[in-house]
C-alpha cells in the first residue's frame, strides 16, 4: 500500500485544483469581493488533502485491483475564488484507463447526511459486519470486511459528502448557506462531478447516479444542474447521465398549501407498509400468503376502497356500518384491533409502530419495522430512540471510522460529520428557481427523461420502510408521468436501508443489470 498526501502545491497544481499563480505561495491567498462583506478581505485557504492507497478485491469469480482516493476537491465561483471543499472517496479500477468503463456517483440524504451508509452498507469495496443484520447489538465488537456485493466490478465508484457533511465544508469566499438549499446543493454536487470527470479524464464514460432518502431528491435534480442553462445554474455544463438509482425514494416535494388528495395517497401508502411490517411479525390474517402476493392484495385495497373511503370520510359521509366493515378488513391486514380504527381509518405510522407489539412491551423501528426496542422509557429523540437507527447506526459509524484509519489511512484533524442537523437543517432553503411552488421533485426527473431518451431509472424500496414507503415512491413517480418503459421498480424484504437483512446481493444484482443492460 502507498500513502500520498497532496499537501504541497506541486501536487495540487498537478491535479488541476489550484490556479497556477498559487504555486509560489505557501498558502492560497484569496481576495473575496462578496457584496455583503468588506470590499477586500484576505482569506487563507489550505491546499486540498488527498490520501491514496491501493487494494485488491474479489467479487464473484473476478479479482480486481483498485486505487482508493480519499480527499478534498475545491469548488470555485465564477470569479475563480475557492468557495467549498468537498471530501469524497473514489474507487477506481487499476490499469489502463478505459473510457467505456462506467462511473457511479453516490450519496445519501438528510439533508445533512454523509455518504457513509451506502459506502459501508452495500456499494463500497468494504462493508460493516454486524453481529446480525436485523436487531444487532449496538455495542462493539463491530467488524469491517471486503464486500462481495460491491459494484466495483462494473463501475468505478465515487462517494460524495455534500458541504456541511463528512469532512466537507465551505471555505474562502463561500458561506455554508451558499450550499444549504435544494438548488444550491444540486449545483455544488454538479460542479464536483464536473471537476472529477475533468481530473480523471472521464467525460466520455457512461455516468450513473445513486441517491438514498433525500439523496433521491438530489439525484432527481442533478440532471438539470449537470446539463445547466441560463435560467437555472447560469452555466452550460452539458453533462448527461445514463442511469439513476433511487433508494428510500421521497420525491413528493413540499406542498404549497393543503392538498387533500395528497393526504389520501399518503395514508394509502402508509397502510401498505404497515401491512408488510405486520406480516413480518406474523400478525396478519394472511400469513399463509407469501409477502409479494399479500402486498399486491393490500395495495389493491389501499388504492381502491380504502382511498375512496378516506375521501368520503373527509366529507363526513362515511356511514358507521361502512366504517365498521372497513375496520375489520384493516385489522386483518395490519394486525391492529378493529377498535383502533374507531376514530378514523388512517393511522399514522408513528402510532402503528408503538401499537402493533405493545402487548409485548415493544416499539417498532420506523426506518425498518423489523427492528424493536422496549416501548419505555422514551427519550423523544427521533433518531436515537428509533429502534432501527438506534441499533445499526453505532456499528456503521464505528466500522467506517475503523476503515478510514486502517484501510484508507485517512488522517484528518477534524471530526467526520456522519449526519449533521445543527444549523444546516434549520437554514436549508427549500425555495426553488424556475419551479412552481409545491411541485414534485419527480417532475424534475420527468423533465430529465424527456431531455434524455436514453436515461433509465431503478427505484429500489424496502417493504418494511415506514418512512419512505414503496407505495409512495410508485405514486409520486406515476403521478409525474415518467415513461414506464424506462423505470424499473424493485421492492426488497428490508427497510429504509434496503440492503440490510440478506438483501444486499439482490440489490447489487439489480443495479448491475441497470448498468450492463443485462
Backbone torsions as a table, in degrees:
resi	resn	phi	psi	omega
1	UNK	NA	142.1	174.8
2	UNK	-117.5	154.5	-176.9
3	UNK	-131.8	122.7	-174.7
4	UNK	-124.9	126.1	174.8
5	UNK	-102.2	117.3	176.4
6	UNK	-86.4	63.5	-175.5
7	UNK	-98.3	-18.9	-179.5
8	UNK	-89.5	159.4	-177.3
9	UNK	-73.0	-28.3	177.1
10	UNK	-60.3	-44.9	179.0
11	UNK	-66.4	-42.4	-178.3
12	UNK	-62.7	-42.4	-179.3
13	UNK	-69.6	-34.9	178.3
14	UNK	-62.9	-29.9	179.1
15	UNK	-84.1	-4.1	178.6
16	UNK	75.0	24.9	-175.1
17	UNK	-96.4	-26.8	-177.1
18	UNK	-112.0	149.3	169.6
19	UNK	-63.5	149.6	-176.7
20	UNK	-60.5	-29.1	-176.9
21	UNK	-66.6	-15.1	-177.6
22	UNK	-82.5	-6.4	-174.4
23	UNK	-64.6	-30.6	-172.8
24	UNK	-85.9	1.6	-174.8
25	UNK	-118.9	145.7	178.9
26	UNK	-69.2	-24.2	176.1
27	UNK	-137.7	153.0	177.1
28	UNK	-76.9	116.2	-179.4
29	UNK	-98.3	116.5	-172.4
30	UNK	-109.2	133.0	174.7
31	UNK	-98.8	113.6	-178.2
32	UNK	-98.6	131.8	178.9
33	UNK	-121.7	36.3	178.6
34	UNK	-60.3	139.7	-172.9
35	UNK	-63.1	-31.8	-175.4
36	UNK	-95.1	19.0	177.3
37	UNK	-127.2	170.5	174.1
38	UNK	-54.6	149.3	-173.9
39	UNK	-54.8	-35.9	-179.3
40	UNK	-131.2	118.9	178.1
41	UNK	-132.0	124.5	178.3
42	UNK	-87.1	118.8	-177.8
43	UNK	-115.7	126.9	-178.7
44	UNK	-95.3	122.7	-177.1
45	UNK	-122.4	123.5	177.4
46	UNK	-70.8	151.4	177.1
47	UNK	-66.7	156.8	178.3
48	UNK	-61.7	150.6	177.9
49	UNK	-110.8	137.8	177.8
50	UNK	-132.5	144.2	174.6
51	UNK	-126.2	121.2	-175.5
52	UNK	-120.8	128.4	177.0
53	UNK	-134.7	163.3	-178.5
54	UNK	-126.8	142.5	-170.9
55	UNK	-145.7	175.6	176.4
56	UNK	-134.8	142.5	-176.6
57	UNK	-142.4	141.3	174.5
58	UNK	-106.6	126.0	176.9
59	UNK	-127.2	112.0	-175.2
60	UNK	61.5	-127.0	-179.9
61	UNK	-90.7	-0.2	-174.6
62	UNK	-103.2	133.1	171.6
63	UNK	-111.0	126.7	-177.4
64	UNK	-132.5	148.0	173.4
65	UNK	-96.8	144.0	-179.8
66	UNK	-146.4	158.1	176.9
67	UNK	-109.4	130.3	179.0
68	UNK	-106.4	126.8	176.0
69	UNK	-121.4	116.3	176.1
70	UNK	-111.4	120.5	-178.1
71	UNK	174.5	-176.7	-171.6
72	UNK	-93.8	147.4	167.8
73	UNK	-129.4	130.0	-179.7
74	UNK	-87.9	135.6	171.9
75	UNK	-95.9	154.4	-177.6
76	UNK	-132.1	151.0	170.6
77	UNK	-85.8	179.5	-175.4
78	UNK	-68.4	-15.9	176.0
79	UNK	-84.9	-1.3	179.9
80	UNK	84.8	11.8	180.0
81	UNK	-90.0	136.5	175.7
82	UNK	-66.8	137.1	-176.7
83	UNK	-123.7	-24.2	-177.5
84	UNK	-156.6	155.0	172.6
85	UNK	-118.8	113.0	177.1
86	UNK	-99.8	124.8	178.3
87	UNK	-95.4	126.8	-177.8
88	UNK	-135.7	164.3	179.4
89	UNK	-122.2	114.2	-178.0
90	UNK	-110.8	132.7	176.6
91	UNK	-121.1	112.1	-173.6
92	UNK	-122.6	130.2	179.3
93	UNK	-60.2	134.4	-179.6
94	UNK	-72.2	159.9	178.0
95	UNK	111.4	-175.5	-179.9
96	UNK	-58.6	142.4	-179.1
97	UNK	-67.6	129.3	178.8
98	UNK	-111.3	108.0	-177.4
99	UNK	-64.7	-14.2	179.5
100	UNK	-89.6	-7.8	-179.1
101	UNK	-74.7	128.1	-179.4
102	UNK	-67.3	157.4	172.2
103	UNK	-130.4	136.0	-179.1
104	UNK	-117.4	130.3	177.4
105	UNK	-102.9	128.4	-165.5
106	UNK	-128.5	139.5	179.4
107	UNK	-156.8	155.1	174.0
108	UNK	-95.9	-153.0	-167.9
109	UNK	-125.8	-112.8	-175.4
110	UNK	113.5	-106.2	0.1
111	UNK	-59.8	145.7	177.9
112	UNK	116.0	2.2	-177.3
113	UNK	-97.2	142.0	170.1
114	UNK	-78.0	-179.1	-177.1
115	UNK	-95.8	12.3	-171.8
116	UNK	-65.2	-25.1	-175.0
117	UNK	-68.3	-50.2	175.0
118	UNK	-70.5	-33.3	179.4
119	UNK	-57.8	-47.7	-174.3
120	UNK	-97.6	-11.6	-172.4
121	UNK	-97.8	-33.3	-170.7
122	UNK	-146.9	-38.6	-161.9
123	UNK	-104.3	-38.1	-174.2
124	UNK	-68.7	168.7	-179.1
125	UNK	-73.3	-13.4	174.6
126	UNK	-124.7	149.0	-179.9
127	UNK	-140.8	158.9	179.2
128	UNK	-71.0	145.6	173.2
129	UNK	-117.2	113.1	178.9
130	UNK	-98.8	161.5	177.4
131	UNK	-54.0	-43.0	170.4
132	UNK	-156.0	153.3	-170.6
133	UNK	-80.6	-20.1	176.1
134	UNK	-116.6	127.4	-176.2
135	UNK	55.8	50.7	178.3
136	UNK	-77.2	164.8	169.9
137	UNK	-66.3	145.1	179.0
138	UNK	-106.7	26.7	172.0
139	UNK	-125.5	154.1	-179.0
140	UNK	-59.9	161.2	11.6
141	UNK	-82.7	144.4	170.2
142	UNK	-118.5	144.2	-177.1
143	UNK	-112.9	163.4	172.6
144	UNK	-130.5	131.9	-177.3
145	UNK	-143.6	162.3	172.1
146	UNK	-57.5	144.0	-177.3
147	UNK	-100.4	106.6	-179.4
148	UNK	-70.8	-9.8	-179.6
149	UNK	-101.9	3.2	-178.2
150	UNK	-55.7	150.5	179.3
151	UNK	-90.0	9.1	-176.1
152	UNK	-65.6	-17.5	178.2
153	UNK	-71.6	-22.7	-177.1
154	UNK	-116.5	-10.7	-178.3
155	UNK	-159.6	148.7	167.2
156	UNK	-74.1	148.6	-169.5
157	UNK	-122.4	133.9	178.5
158	UNK	-130.3	114.5	179.7
159	UNK	-97.6	122.0	-172.2
160	UNK	-109.0	129.6	171.9
161	UNK	-104.7	109.0	-178.3
162	UNK	-62.7	164.7	-177.0
163	UNK	-57.0	130.2	-178.6
164	UNK	97.2	-6.4	178.7
165	UNK	-120.6	163.0	179.1
166	UNK	55.4	-129.3	174.1
167	UNK	-99.8	4.4	-174.5
168	UNK	-80.2	146.0	-175.2
169	UNK	-160.7	162.4	171.6
170	UNK	-76.2	143.3	178.5
171	UNK	-139.2	170.1	172.1
172	UNK	53.7	-123.9	-178.4
173	UNK	-78.0	-5.4	-177.2
174	UNK	-85.3	153.4	174.0
175	UNK	-124.3	150.5	-178.8
176	UNK	-52.7	-41.0	-177.3
177	UNK	-67.0	-14.0	174.6
178	UNK	-67.6	-16.1	-175.1
179	UNK	-121.9	-9.7	-175.3
180	UNK	-96.1	82.3	178.1
181	UNK	-176.2	164.1	-175.9
182	UNK	-58.5	-56.4	-178.9
183	UNK	-72.8	-39.2	-179.0
184	UNK	-61.2	-42.9	179.7
185	UNK	-63.2	-46.6	-179.2
186	UNK	-62.7	-40.1	-179.3
187	UNK	-64.8	-42.2	-178.2
188	UNK	-68.4	-39.7	178.2
189	UNK	-67.6	-37.3	177.1
190	UNK	-62.6	-40.7	178.8
191	UNK	-64.8	-40.2	177.0
192	UNK	-59.5	-47.2	-179.0
193	UNK	-59.6	-42.8	178.1
194	UNK	-58.6	-46.1	-180.0
195	UNK	-66.2	-39.8	-179.8
196	UNK	-63.3	-43.9	-179.7
197	UNK	-63.0	-38.7	178.9
198	UNK	-68.2	-45.0	-178.6
199	UNK	-61.5	-37.7	-174.9
200	UNK	-98.1	0.4	179.7
201	UNK	63.2	45.9	-172.9
202	UNK	-121.2	26.2	-177.8
203	UNK	-63.4	-28.4	-177.7
204	UNK	-95.2	5.4	178.1
205	UNK	-77.4	148.0	169.0
206	UNK	-60.3	139.8	-172.6
207	UNK	-124.4	138.2	-179.0
208	UNK	-133.1	151.7	176.6
209	UNK	-121.2	143.4	173.1
210	UNK	-134.6	123.8	180.0
211	UNK	-135.6	137.0	-179.1
212	UNK	-113.9	137.9	177.6
213	UNK	61.3	-124.1	175.6
214	UNK	-60.3	-22.2	173.9
215	UNK	-59.4	-25.2	174.9
216	UNK	-66.7	-34.6	174.5
217	UNK	-64.4	-48.4	179.7
218	UNK	-58.1	-42.8	-179.5
219	UNK	-65.3	-34.9	179.1
220	UNK	-70.6	-31.7	-178.1
221	UNK	-87.1	-26.2	-173.5
222	UNK	-59.4	-37.9	178.6
223	UNK	-55.8	-36.6	178.1
224	UNK	-67.6	-44.6	-179.9
225	UNK	-69.3	-34.2	179.6
226	UNK	-71.7	-34.7	174.9
227	UNK	-72.9	-47.1	179.8
228	UNK	84.6	177.0	179.7
229	UNK	166.1	165.9	-175.4
230	UNK	-70.0	-25.4	-175.0
231	UNK	-103.0	-3.1	-180.0
232	UNK	-110.5	-89.6	-178.6
233	UNK	-86.4	-13.4	175.7
234	UNK	84.5	3.5	175.7
235	UNK	-136.7	155.8	176.3
236	UNK	-103.0	107.9	176.7
237	UNK	-88.3	-33.6	175.6
238	UNK	71.1	27.4	-178.9
239	UNK	-101.4	136.8	173.2
240	UNK	-122.0	163.8	178.1
241	UNK	-123.5	153.3	-177.8
242	UNK	-87.7	-30.9	-177.0
243	UNK	-159.0	156.5	179.7
244	UNK	-133.9	134.4	176.0
245	UNK	-113.6	123.7	179.4
246	UNK	-112.1	131.1	174.6
247	UNK	-124.6	145.0	-179.2
248	UNK	53.0	50.1	-168.7
249	UNK	-65.6	132.6	178.9
250	UNK	-143.0	81.0	-172.4
251	UNK	-108.1	14.4	-173.4
252	UNK	-69.4	-14.9	-177.1
253	UNK	74.3	-180.0	179.1
254	UNK	-108.6	114.8	-174.7
255	UNK	-61.1	140.3	179.9
256	UNK	-77.1	-16.9	-179.7
257	UNK	-169.6	-171.3	179.3
258	UNK	-57.4	137.1	-178.7
259	UNK	-140.3	87.9	-175.1
260	UNK	-57.2	-40.2	-178.0
261	UNK	-68.1	-36.2	175.9
262	UNK	-61.7	-40.1	178.9
263	UNK	-65.4	-38.0	178.0
264	UNK	-62.8	-47.7	-177.6
265	UNK	-69.7	-31.0	175.6
266	UNK	-64.9	-42.1	178.4
267	UNK	-65.7	-39.1	177.9
268	UNK	-64.2	-39.9	178.3
269	UNK	-66.6	-40.8	177.9
270	UNK	-61.3	-42.0	179.9
271	UNK	-58.2	-42.2	-179.2
272	UNK	-59.8	-45.7	-179.7
273	UNK	-70.4	-36.5	177.7
274	UNK	-63.1	-41.5	-180.0
275	UNK	-65.0	-42.6	178.7
276	UNK	-61.5	-41.2	179.6
277	UNK	-65.4	-42.9	177.4
278	UNK	-61.3	-39.2	177.7
279	UNK	-62.1	-40.2	179.7
280	UNK	-61.9	-28.9	179.9
281	UNK	-97.0	8.2	176.9
282	UNK	69.9	29.9	-173.0
283	UNK	-106.8	1.3	-177.3
284	UNK	-92.9	170.9	174.4
285	UNK	-87.4	9.2	-173.5
286	UNK	-128.2	33.2	-177.6
287	UNK	-65.2	-16.5	179.0
288	UNK	-73.9	-15.4	-179.9
289	UNK	-90.8	144.2	170.1
290	UNK	-66.9	156.4	-175.0
291	UNK	-54.8	-46.9	-179.1
292	UNK	-58.9	-41.3	179.7
293	UNK	-67.8	-42.2	177.3
294	UNK	-62.0	-43.5	-178.4
295	UNK	-62.5	-39.6	178.6
296	UNK	-62.1	-40.7	179.5
297	UNK	-66.0	-42.4	179.0
298	UNK	-65.4	-44.2	-177.9
299	UNK	-61.3	-40.6	178.9
300	UNK	-62.8	-40.7	178.0
301	UNK	-68.9	-43.7	-175.9
302	UNK	-62.9	-43.2	-176.8
303	UNK	-83.9	-13.3	-179.8
304	UNK	-106.9	-97.8	-175.9
305	UNK	-57.5	-38.8	-177.9
306	UNK	-67.0	-48.9	-179.8
307	UNK	-61.3	-41.1	179.7
308	UNK	-66.7	-37.5	177.7
309	UNK	-63.6	-37.7	177.8
310	UNK	-64.6	-37.9	177.8
311	UNK	-65.5	-41.0	178.9
312	UNK	-68.1	-42.3	179.8
313	UNK	-61.7	-36.1	179.9
314	UNK	-64.0	-23.5	178.2
315	UNK	-98.4	10.7	178.9
316	UNK	58.1	37.1	-178.5
317	UNK	-116.2	5.2	-180.0
318	UNK	-81.6	123.1	-177.2
319	UNK	-75.0	153.7	177.8
320	UNK	-57.2	-37.3	179.8
321	UNK	-66.1	-41.7	178.8
322	UNK	-65.8	-39.7	179.7
323	UNK	-65.7	-39.9	179.8
324	UNK	-65.1	-39.5	179.0
325	UNK	-66.1	-43.1	178.4
326	UNK	-64.4	-37.3	-179.7
327	UNK	-62.7	-37.5	177.5
328	UNK	-65.1	-41.7	178.3
329	UNK	-64.5	-43.4	179.3
330	UNK	-62.3	-40.4	179.3
331	UNK	-60.3	-40.1	178.4
332	UNK	-65.1	-32.5	179.9
333	UNK	-80.0	-41.7	-169.4
334	UNK	-102.6	-12.2	-178.4
335	UNK	79.1	-2.6	175.4
336	UNK	-82.4	151.7	177.4
337	UNK	-65.3	151.0	179.3
338	UNK	-57.6	-29.4	-179.9
339	UNK	-64.7	-20.6	179.3
340	UNK	-65.2	-19.1	-177.5
341	UNK	-103.3	16.0	-178.1
342	UNK	-65.5	-37.3	-177.4
343	UNK	-88.6	-18.7	180.0
344	UNK	-179.8	153.3	-175.7
345	UNK	-81.6	-22.2	-178.7
346	UNK	-97.3	119.9	178.8
347	UNK	-110.5	121.8	178.4
348	UNK	-59.2	146.8	-177.6
349	UNK	-64.9	-28.1	176.6
350	UNK	-61.4	-43.1	178.1
351	UNK	-69.7	-41.8	178.6
352	UNK	-57.6	-43.7	-176.6
353	UNK	-64.4	-24.6	-179.6
354	UNK	-99.2	2.5	-175.6
355	UNK	-113.1	-38.5	-170.2
356	UNK	-55.5	-48.1	-177.6
357	UNK	-110.2	25.7	179.7
358	UNK	-60.9	-28.9	179.1
359	UNK	-67.1	-16.4	175.2
360	UNK	-103.1	3.2	-178.3
361	UNK	72.5	27.4	-174.9
362	UNK	-120.6	147.2	171.3
363	UNK	-111.4	150.3	179.7
364	UNK	-95.9	155.9	173.1
365	UNK	-77.1	136.2	175.0
366	UNK	-73.7	-35.9	-178.8
367	UNK	-77.3	-16.8	174.3
368	UNK	-163.0	108.4	-173.1
369	UNK	-68.2	-6.9	177.5
370	UNK	-77.3	-23.0	-175.5
371	UNK	-83.9	144.8	-180.0
372	UNK	-137.1	153.7	169.0
373	UNK	-145.3	162.8	177.0
374	UNK	-57.0	146.2	-179.9
375	UNK	-60.2	-41.8	-174.9
376	UNK	-132.7	156.2	-1.1
377	UNK	-82.6	151.7	-178.7
378	UNK	-98.1	136.1	175.0
379	UNK	-95.3	-3.6	179.3
380	UNK	58.1	34.1	175.4
381	UNK	-107.9	116.4	-169.9
382	UNK	-63.7	-21.5	179.5
383	UNK	-103.0	-56.8	-176.9
384	UNK	-61.6	-30.0	179.9
385	UNK	-90.2	-6.1	176.0
386	UNK	-75.1	126.0	-175.3
387	UNK	-58.2	-30.5	178.3
388	UNK	-77.2	-55.0	-178.6
389	UNK	-62.6	-40.4	-179.4
390	UNK	-63.7	-26.0	-177.8
391	UNK	-89.7	-42.6	-173.1
392	UNK	-96.6	-19.4	-179.3
393	UNK	-58.6	-48.2	-178.4
394	UNK	-56.6	-40.7	-179.6
395	UNK	-66.8	-42.7	179.1
396	UNK	-62.5	-47.4	-177.2
397	UNK	-65.1	-43.9	-179.6
398	UNK	-63.5	-45.7	-179.3
399	UNK	-63.5	-38.8	179.3
400	UNK	-62.7	-47.7	179.9
401	UNK	-64.1	-36.4	177.4
402	UNK	-65.2	-39.4	177.7
403	UNK	-64.6	-41.3	177.2
404	UNK	-55.7	-44.3	-174.9
405	UNK	-75.7	-49.8	-170.6
406	UNK	-86.5	-36.4	-169.0
407	UNK	-101.0	-48.7	-177.6
408	UNK	-93.8	-10.5	176.8
409	UNK	54.8	42.0	178.5
410	UNK	-83.3	132.6	-179.3
411	UNK	-131.7	84.5	178.3
412	UNK	-103.6	149.4	-175.2
413	UNK	-101.2	17.4	174.6
414	UNK	-134.7	155.9	-176.6
415	UNK	-66.0	151.4	175.2
416	UNK	-91.4	123.6	-179.1
417	UNK	-86.6	96.3	179.6
418	UNK	-60.7	-51.8	169.9
419	UNK	-139.6	131.3	-178.3
420	UNK	-123.0	113.2	175.9
421	UNK	-99.4	-36.7	-173.4
422	UNK	-56.1	129.8	-180.0
423	UNK	70.8	-49.9	-173.7
424	UNK	-61.3	-51.6	-173.0
425	UNK	-67.6	-39.8	-178.5
426	UNK	-70.6	-21.9	-178.0
427	UNK	-104.1	5.9	-178.2
428	UNK	-66.2	130.5	-178.2
429	UNK	-92.5	108.9	-179.9
430	UNK	-89.8	-8.9	177.9
431	UNK	-70.4	142.8	-173.6
432	UNK	-125.1	154.4	178.8
433	UNK	-91.4	138.0	173.9
434	UNK	59.2	29.6	-178.8
435	UNK	-134.4	136.4	178.4
436	UNK	-64.4	140.5	179.3
437	UNK	-55.1	132.9	177.8
438	UNK	82.0	1.0	-178.0
439	UNK	-62.9	138.4	178.1
440	UNK	-64.5	142.3	174.6
441	UNK	-67.1	-20.7	177.1
442	UNK	-64.8	-26.2	177.1
443	UNK	-64.3	-37.9	175.8
444	UNK	-59.1	-39.9	179.3
445	UNK	-68.5	-37.9	176.9
446	UNK	-62.6	-41.6	177.4
447	UNK	-61.9	-43.3	179.8
448	UNK	-61.3	-39.2	-178.5
449	UNK	-73.5	-28.0	173.5
450	UNK	-69.1	-41.2	-179.7
451	UNK	-69.8	-31.6	-174.8
452	UNK	-123.4	94.5	-176.8
453	UNK	-66.0	-10.3	180.0
454	UNK	-98.8	-3.0	-178.5
455	UNK	-72.2	128.9	178.1
456	UNK	-120.7	150.6	-173.4
457	UNK	-130.4	134.2	171.7
458	UNK	-111.8	122.3	179.2
459	UNK	-106.7	108.6	-176.1
460	UNK	-107.6	131.2	-176.4
461	UNK	-137.3	154.1	174.9
462	UNK	-101.8	128.5	-175.5
463	UNK	-61.1	-28.6	-175.0
464	UNK	-100.9	17.2	177.1
465	UNK	-83.1	111.9	-178.9
466	UNK	-93.2	4.1	-179.7
467	UNK	-104.6	-54.5	175.9
468	UNK	-118.6	93.1	-168.1
469	UNK	-82.2	152.7	176.9
470	UNK	-59.2	-39.7	-178.4
471	UNK	-65.8	-37.6	178.1
472	UNK	-64.8	-40.7	178.6
473	UNK	-60.3	-44.2	179.4
474	UNK	-63.2	-45.1	-177.8
475	UNK	-63.3	-44.9	-178.9
476	UNK	-61.5	-42.4	-177.0
477	UNK	-74.3	-40.6	178.2
478	UNK	-67.2	-36.5	179.4
479	UNK	-65.7	-29.1	-179.4
480	UNK	-83.2	-8.6	175.3
481	UNK	77.5	31.2	176.1
482	UNK	-64.7	143.6	-178.9
483	UNK	-63.6	117.5	-171.7
484	UNK	-65.7	-24.6	-179.1
485	UNK	-75.8	-8.8	179.2
486	UNK	-118.9	11.2	177.3
487	UNK	-120.5	127.8	178.0
488	UNK	-115.4	129.0	176.6
489	UNK	-103.5	133.7	175.2
490	UNK	-135.1	127.5	175.9
491	UNK	-111.5	143.1	-177.1
492	UNK	-126.3	147.2	177.5
493	UNK	-73.9	71.6	-176.2
494	UNK	-154.4	-165.5	-176.8
495	UNK	-116.5	-147.7	-177.9
496	UNK	-58.4	-45.2	172.4
497	UNK	-90.0	82.0	-163.6
498	UNK	-69.6	-1.9	180.0
499	UNK	-95.4	5.8	177.3
500	UNK	-97.2	133.0	176.4
501	UNK	98.7	51.3	175.9
502	UNK	63.5	30.0	179.0
503	UNK	-117.9	-4.7	-175.8
504	UNK	-60.7	-41.1	-178.7
505	UNK	-63.7	-45.8	-179.3
506	UNK	-62.4	-43.2	178.7
507	UNK	-62.7	-47.8	-179.7
508	UNK	-60.0	-40.4	179.6
509	UNK	-64.8	-36.7	178.4
510	UNK	-67.2	-37.5	177.0
511	UNK	-68.4	-40.2	177.0
512	UNK	-58.7	-40.8	179.4
513	UNK	-62.6	-38.1	177.3
514	UNK	-63.1	-43.3	-175.6
515	UNK	-73.7	-43.5	-174.7
516	UNK	-87.6	-17.4	-177.4
517	UNK	77.6	14.3	-179.6
518	UNK	-117.0	NA	NA
